[in-house]
Amino acid sequence: MKNIKFAAFIMATAFALNSCSSDDSSSSIDDVKPAIDTSISGAFPTSCATVRRGSVIPFKALFSDNVALGAYSINIHNNFDHHSHDTEVDSCPFDAIKTPVNPWTQTLTFTIPVNSKEFTAQQEITVPADIDTGDYHFMIQLTDAQGWATMRGISFKIIE
């Protein structure tokens, strides 16, 4: 009788432990950063692009993640001192180093629909008409639902 009770106990324990395990891949740990693709058709801005003061930047990029995307932000700032963010593949010709008088600095934050693994971001960003012309950076930061982040910097020029 003790052997039957012991065997029943072992089987019940094994069943309970087995039922707690999960084959659901969505419960796995997300340790992969999201991706920013600026090579899709119509992507903008591209490296070394020129944009006129007072015009609109038709931002477009493809975002993806292995589990779920979170949010993204865009930061635009001058590069009059020729600094680098080490995320650019191409190098662009610079204007002479200069002191900013009325530079454009702006940060915009956007949400992505919940549980999206892929998202084409599109925003129209108005370039102020009274800012300094010259070299600028267009920084894209993408964060997934778990908090992993990727950044992409694009050098571009604002002209008259």
C-alpha positions as CSV (number, residue, x, y, z in Angstrom):
1,M,0.0,0.0,0.0
2,K,2.9,2.4,0.8
3,N,4.4,1.6,-2.6
4,I,1.1,2.5,-4.4
5,K,0.8,5.8,-2.4
6,F,4.4,6.6,-3.1
7,A,4.0,5.9,-6.8
8,A,0.9,8.0,-7.0
9,F,2.7,10.8,-5.2
10,I,5.6,10.7,-7.7
11,M,3.2,10.6,-10.7
12,A,1.2,13.5,-9.4
13,T,4.4,15.5,-8.7
14,A,5.7,14.8,-12.2
15,F,2.4,15.7,-13.7
16,A,2.3,19.0,-11.8
17,L,5.8,19.9,-12.7
18,N,5.3,19.1,-16.3
19,S,2.1,21.1,-16.6
20,C,4.0,24.2,-15.3
21,S,6.5,24.1,-18.2
22,S,5.6,26.0,-21.3
23,D,6.5,25.5,-25.0
24,D,5.1,28.9,-25.7
25,S,7.9,30.9,-27.3
26,S,6.3,34.2,-26.3
27,S,7.3,33.6,-22.7
28,S,11.0,33.4,-23.7
29,I,13.3,36.2,-22.7
30,D,13.6,38.9,-25.4
31,D,17.3,39.7,-25.6
32,V,17.4,41.1,-29.2
33,K,17.5,44.8,-30.1
34,P,14.9,46.1,-32.5
35,A,16.0,47.1,-36.1
36,I,15.8,50.3,-38.1
37,D,15.7,49.9,-41.9
38,T,16.3,53.1,-43.8
39,S,16.9,51.2,-47.1
40,I,13.2,50.6,-47.9
41,S,11.6,52.3,-50.9
42,G,10.8,55.9,-50.2
43,A,12.9,56.0,-46.9
44,F,13.8,59.5,-45.9
45,P,16.0,61.2,-44.9
46,T,18.9,59.4,-46.5
47,S,22.5,60.1,-45.7
48,C,23.8,63.4,-47.1
49,A,20.3,64.5,-48.2
50,T,19.5,68.2,-48.5
51,V,16.4,69.8,-47.2
52,R,15.2,73.4,-47.6
53,R,14.3,75.7,-44.7
54,G,10.5,76.0,-44.4
55,S,9.9,72.7,-46.2
56,V,8.7,69.3,-44.8
57,I,10.9,66.3,-44.1
58,P,8.8,63.2,-45.2
59,F,10.3,60.8,-42.6
60,K,9.9,57.1,-43.5
61,A,11.6,54.0,-42.1
62,L,10.8,50.4,-41.4
63,F,11.1,49.2,-37.8
64,S,11.1,45.5,-36.7
65,D,11.6,43.4,-33.6
66,N,11.5,39.7,-32.8
67,V,8.8,40.0,-30.1
68,A,7.2,43.5,-30.0
69,L,8.1,47.1,-30.8
70,G,7.6,49.8,-28.2
71,A,8.1,53.5,-29.3
72,Y,10.4,55.7,-31.2
73,S,11.8,59.2,-31.0
74,I,13.4,61.5,-33.5
75,N,16.0,64.1,-32.4
76,I,17.2,66.8,-34.8
77,H,20.2,68.9,-33.9
78,N,23.0,70.8,-35.6
79,N,26.4,69.4,-36.5
80,F,28.2,72.7,-36.9
81,D,31.1,71.3,-34.8
82,H,31.4,68.1,-37.0
83,H,30.8,65.7,-34.1
84,S,29.9,62.0,-34.8
85,H,27.5,59.5,-33.3
86,D,29.2,56.4,-34.8
87,T,26.0,55.1,-36.3
88,E,26.5,56.4,-39.9
89,V,27.8,54.3,-42.7
90,D,28.4,57.1,-45.2
91,S,30.4,60.3,-44.6
92,C,29.1,63.5,-46.1
93,P,31.0,66.7,-47.0
94,F,30.9,69.2,-44.2
95,D,30.4,73.0,-44.4
96,A,33.0,75.0,-42.4
97,I,32.8,74.7,-38.6
98,K,30.7,77.6,-37.3
99,T,29.0,78.9,-34.1
100,P,25.3,78.4,-34.1
101,V,23.1,81.5,-34.0
102,N,19.6,80.0,-34.4
103,P,20.1,76.2,-34.7
104,W,17.2,73.8,-35.0
105,T,16.9,71.4,-32.1
106,Q,13.8,69.3,-31.7
107,T,12.9,66.0,-30.1
108,L,9.7,64.2,-31.2
109,T,8.3,61.0,-29.5
110,F,5.9,58.6,-31.1
111,T,4.1,55.4,-30.1
112,I,3.8,52.2,-32.1
113,P,0.6,50.0,-32.1
114,V,0.8,47.4,-29.3
115,N,2.3,44.0,-30.1
116,S,3.6,45.1,-33.5
117,K,6.6,43.1,-34.8
118,E,6.9,45.4,-37.8
119,F,5.9,49.0,-38.4
120,T,6.5,51.5,-41.2
121,A,7.0,54.9,-39.5
122,Q,5.9,57.9,-41.5
123,Q,5.8,61.5,-40.2
124,E,5.9,64.9,-41.8
125,I,8.2,67.1,-39.9
126,T,8.2,70.8,-40.7
127,V,11.6,72.5,-41.0
128,P,11.4,76.0,-39.4
129,A,12.0,78.8,-42.0
130,D,14.2,80.9,-39.7
131,I,16.9,78.4,-38.6
132,D,20.6,78.3,-39.4
133,T,21.5,76.5,-42.6
134,G,24.2,73.9,-42.5
135,D,25.0,70.4,-41.3
136,Y,22.5,68.6,-39.1
137,H,21.9,65.1,-37.6
138,F,18.6,63.3,-37.8
139,M,18.7,60.7,-34.9
140,I,16.2,57.9,-34.7
141,Q,15.9,55.9,-31.5
142,L,13.8,52.8,-31.5
143,T,12.8,50.9,-28.3
144,D,11.1,47.5,-28.2
145,A,8.5,46.5,-25.6
146,Q,11.2,45.0,-23.3
147,G,13.3,48.2,-23.3
148,W,16.0,47.2,-25.8
149,A,17.0,50.2,-27.9
150,T,18.7,50.9,-31.2
151,M,19.8,54.3,-32.6
152,R,20.5,55.4,-36.1
153,G,22.1,58.7,-37.0
154,I,21.7,60.3,-40.4
155,S,23.7,63.3,-41.5
156,F,21.8,65.8,-43.7
157,K,22.1,69.4,-44.7
158,I,19.6,72.3,-44.5
159,I,19.9,74.8,-47.3
160,E,18.2,78.2,-48.1
